[in-house]
Amino acid sequence: MEKRELICIGCPMGCPLTVELEEGQVMSVTGHTCKRGDVYARKEVTNPTRIVTSTVKVEGGNADMVSVKTKEDIPKGKIFDCVRALKDVTVKAPVHIGDVVLADVAGTGVDMVATKAVL
């Protein structure tokens, strides 16, 4: 039986989790103090995902850059592809919160959206 030790990021508690796996199947999760810990641990050891945050250039606005994030979490293995896809992206002002800056980033099916306004 394989054991994996994690720190939960599902809530501010940061519970130390122990996940026991057998042949890639989660057999048990211990150490969590809320349901989010169990859900996080199972997902993290079978299909880890992350929200990606970054910035892109803005043309003609009151700021040179705008902060962006993936609208949903993406597979952890696609993070660097996502960041590379943003390297040459420039948007024209005005930019509003929630505007799609790059659709289907890195072939993930998830859009990159603005997280602040630039006028």
Disulfide bonds with the S-S distance in Angstrom:
none
